[in-house]
Amino acid sequence: MIISKQKSPEEILCSLEGYGRVFLVGCGECATACQSGGEAQVAQLSKLLAQAGKTITGTCVPSAPCIAAKLKAEMAKYLNAVRQAEAVLVLACGLGVQSFKDNDRFGLVVLPACDSLFGAVMDAQGNFFEKCSMCSECVLALTAGICPVTLCPKGLQNGPCGGVNQGKCEVDSQKDCAWVLIYQALEKQNKLEQLKVIRQPKDFKKSTKPHKLILK
């Protein structure tokens, strides 16, 4: 899940300067879950923009705007409203914004209403926690399912560092050291010998951007 946070009203209005007619697009998945671009947020922002003198030509909340097929199927219902707009404001992560731009047939100005923060898992209480940095070289099989690239502020491949204090991270004394957690998990699995293997620096060529995956 991609976690996003809605930009301030001031920043949104600044980006819309010079555009009077606006169409709003939300996101039925990630942005709905983290309350940055669901039905309620789209309605709320529509009201704010109208009060600021903007004409809202329409709104929609595709189930997943980052998936072209779902975006197109939803937008087909609103072609007239989109055609009347000068700009499209997307309440989703950067993927949703760029997906709309890639599939826009009218050449409209496409603007983000949110900032993309991180990829996360959601716990049973509805809280979000960053767990994966999508580094293209997963080591979870060697670290008992605990990601040192993400959970260690230093991203250490071989840890812990010299700053660990009573099992806590030197960067944040309220957090458990990721490598202490890895040690404890490997100990339960009787796999502590894995810690004796010195891991080489990550091959950052594998994470050269932009990525692509072509399915044939």
Secondary structure, DSSP 8 states (H G I E B T S, - for coil): -EEEEE--HHHHHHHTTT--EEEEE--SSHHHHTTSSSHHHHHHHHHHHHHTT-EEEEEE--S-TTSHHHHHHHHGGGHHHHHH-SEEEE-S-HHHHHHHHHT-SS--EEEESEEEEEEEEE-TTS-EEE-----SS--TTTTTT--HHHHSTT--SS---TT-BTTB-SS-TTSB-HHHHHHHHHHHTT-GGGGGS------GGGG-SS------
